[in-house]
Amino acid sequence: MNTAEHDFAESLLHIFDNVLITEEKALSKGYFADLSIAELHTLDAIGPYEARAMSETAIRLGITTGTLTVAVDRLVRKGYVERNRDTKDRRVVRIHLTRRGKLAFRMHGKFHTLLVRRIMEPLDAERQEILAEMIRNIDQFVSEQYRKYSDEDIKNTAMDDSRRSLEDV
């Protein structure tokens, strides 16, 4: 790795860490101090408009519906989310943000808007597009790696389950 690549890697890691830390600090000092970053991201995945199926939201977050159920239980207790059975298919559970949940959603979005404006405004249109393309490339690479390791986890879990089943025979 050359010096520029090393500096880029260090800066990227520093950015990831600082965005999360800043979001956590802003949450802890604000009106939504009872929310964790994970809970806030769950609110983002649910979205402010129509009710979503639990399964759809779990897929958006890349988690199981069981894990989402635990998170949604906490958010319901805190007054950010409501849960209802689908009127057409009682097996489907739909979740939506309460008024308080929508407010938290908007405040979190404001943080991201300010961050993007601060980075993009000093750049001309050509440099903005170059930066946006670089970020898309980073996102694509990280998403591919995430899927790769998630698929490996699923395969390993399936193999472990198969081994256990064979041992039980």
C-alpha positions as CSV (number, residue, x, y, z in Angstrom):
1,M,0.0,0.0,0.0
2,N,1.5,3.4,-1.0
3,T,1.3,6.5,1.2
4,A,-1.8,7.9,-0.5
5,E,-3.7,4.6,-0.1
6,H,-2.6,4.4,3.5
7,D,-3.7,7.9,4.2
8,F,-7.0,7.3,2.4
9,A,-7.7,4.1,4.5
10,E,-6.9,5.9,7.7
11,S,-9.1,8.8,6.9
12,L,-12.0,6.5,5.9
13,L,-11.8,4.6,9.2
14,H,-11.6,7.9,11.1
15,I,-14.7,9.2,9.3
16,F,-16.7,6.0,10.0
17,D,-15.8,6.2,13.7
18,N,-16.4,9.9,14.0
19,V,-19.8,9.8,12.3
20,L,-21.0,7.1,14.7
21,I,-19.5,8.8,17.8
22,T,-21.0,12.2,16.7
23,E,-24.4,10.7,16.2
24,E,-24.2,9.0,19.6
25,K,-23.2,12.2,21.4
26,A,-25.9,14.2,19.7
27,L,-28.5,11.7,20.7
28,S,-27.3,11.5,24.3
29,K,-27.5,15.3,24.7
30,G,-30.8,15.8,22.9
31,Y,-34.5,15.2,23.1
32,F,-34.0,11.7,21.9
33,A,-31.5,10.6,24.6
34,D,-33.4,7.4,25.1
35,L,-32.6,6.1,21.6
36,S,-29.5,4.2,20.6
37,I,-27.9,4.5,17.2
38,A,-29.2,1.1,16.3
39,E,-32.7,2.1,17.3
40,L,-32.4,5.3,15.2
41,H,-31.4,3.3,12.2
42,T,-34.3,1.0,12.8
43,L,-36.6,4.1,12.7
44,D,-34.9,5.0,9.4
45,A,-35.6,1.6,7.9
46,I,-39.2,1.8,8.9
47,G,-39.6,5.2,7.3
48,P,-42.0,8.0,8.1
49,Y,-44.8,7.3,5.7
50,E,-46.6,4.0,5.3
51,A,-46.7,1.0,7.6
52,R,-44.1,-1.7,6.7
53,A,-44.1,-5.4,7.2
54,M,-41.7,-6.6,9.8
55,S,-40.1,-9.0,7.3
56,E,-39.5,-6.1,4.8
57,T,-37.9,-3.9,7.5
58,A,-35.7,-6.8,8.7
59,I,-34.5,-7.3,5.1
60,R,-33.7,-3.5,4.8
61,L,-31.7,-3.7,8.0
62,G,-30.0,-7.0,7.1
63,I,-31.2,-8.7,10.3
64,T,-33.5,-11.5,11.2
65,T,-37.2,-10.8,12.0
66,G,-36.5,-12.2,15.5
67,T,-33.8,-9.5,16.1
68,L,-36.1,-6.9,14.7
69,T,-38.9,-8.0,17.0
70,V,-36.7,-7.3,20.0
71,A,-35.8,-3.9,18.7
72,V,-39.4,-3.0,17.8
73,D,-40.6,-4.2,21.3
74,R,-38.2,-1.6,22.8
75,L,-39.3,1.1,20.4
76,V,-43.0,0.4,21.1
77,R,-42.3,0.7,24.8
78,K,-40.5,4.0,24.3
79,G,-43.4,5.4,22.1
80,Y,-41.6,5.6,18.8
81,V,-43.3,2.8,16.9
82,E,-46.7,1.2,16.7
83,R,-47.3,-2.4,15.7
84,N,-50.5,-3.7,14.1
85,R,-51.7,-6.9,12.3
86,D,-52.4,-6.5,8.6
87,T,-56.1,-6.2,8.0
88,K,-56.0,-8.5,4.9
89,D,-53.5,-11.1,6.2
90,R,-53.5,-11.5,10.0
91,R,-50.1,-13.3,9.8
92,V,-48.4,-10.2,8.7
93,V,-47.3,-7.6,11.3
94,R,-47.0,-4.0,10.1
95,I,-45.1,-1.4,12.0
96,H,-45.1,2.4,11.6
97,L,-43.6,5.4,13.3
98,T,-45.6,7.4,15.8
99,R,-45.5,11.2,15.8
100,R,-42.5,11.0,18.1
101,G,-40.8,8.4,15.9
102,K,-41.3,10.7,12.8
103,L,-39.8,13.6,14.7
104,A,-36.7,11.5,15.6
105,F,-36.5,10.3,11.9
106,R,-36.5,13.9,10.7
107,M,-33.9,15.1,13.2
108,H,-31.6,12.2,12.2
109,G,-32.1,13.1,8.5
110,K,-31.2,16.7,9.3
111,F,-27.8,15.6,10.7
112,H,-27.0,13.7,7.4
113,T,-28.2,16.6,5.3
114,L,-25.9,19.0,7.1
115,L,-23.0,16.6,6.7
116,V,-23.6,16.3,3.0
117,R,-24.0,20.0,2.4
118,R,-20.8,20.8,4.4
119,I,-18.8,18.4,2.2
120,M,-20.4,19.1,-1.2
121,E,-21.1,22.9,-1.2
122,P,-17.5,24.0,-1.6
123,L,-17.1,21.8,-4.7
124,D,-18.1,22.7,-8.3
125,A,-20.5,20.4,-10.1
126,E,-17.8,18.3,-11.7
127,R,-16.0,17.6,-8.4
128,Q,-19.3,16.8,-6.7
129,E,-20.0,14.1,-9.3
130,I,-16.5,12.7,-8.9
131,L,-16.9,12.6,-5.1
132,A,-20.4,11.0,-5.4
133,E,-19.0,8.4,-7.8
134,M,-16.2,7.6,-5.4
135,I,-18.6,7.2,-2.5
136,R,-20.9,4.9,-4.7
137,N,-17.8,2.8,-5.4
138,I,-16.9,2.5,-1.8
139,D,-20.6,1.7,-0.9
140,Q,-20.7,-1.0,-3.6
141,F,-17.5,-2.6,-2.4
142,V,-18.5,-2.6,1.2
143,S,-22.0,-4.0,0.3
144,E,-20.4,-6.8,-1.7
145,Q,-18.1,-7.7,1.2
146,Y,-21.1,-7.6,3.6
147,R,-23.1,-9.9,1.4
148,K,-20.1,-12.2,0.9
149,Y,-19.6,-12.6,4.7
150,S,-23.3,-12.8,5.4
151,D,-23.7,-15.6,2.8
152,E,-20.7,-17.4,4.5
153,D,-22.4,-17.0,7.9
154,I,-25.7,-18.4,6.5
155,K,-23.8,-21.4,4.9
156,N,-21.8,-22.0,8.1
157,T,-25.0,-21.9,10.2
158,A,-26.7,-24.3,7.8
159,M,-23.7,-26.7,7.9
160,D,-23.7,-26.5,11.7
161,D,-27.4,-27.3,11.8
162,S,-26.9,-30.2,9.4
163,R,-24.1,-31.6,11.6
164,R,-26.2,-31.3,14.7
165,S,-29.1,-33.1,13.0
166,L,-26.8,-35.9,11.9
167,E,-25.3,-36.2,15.4
168,D,-28.9,-36.5,16.8
169,V,-29.6,-39.5,14.5
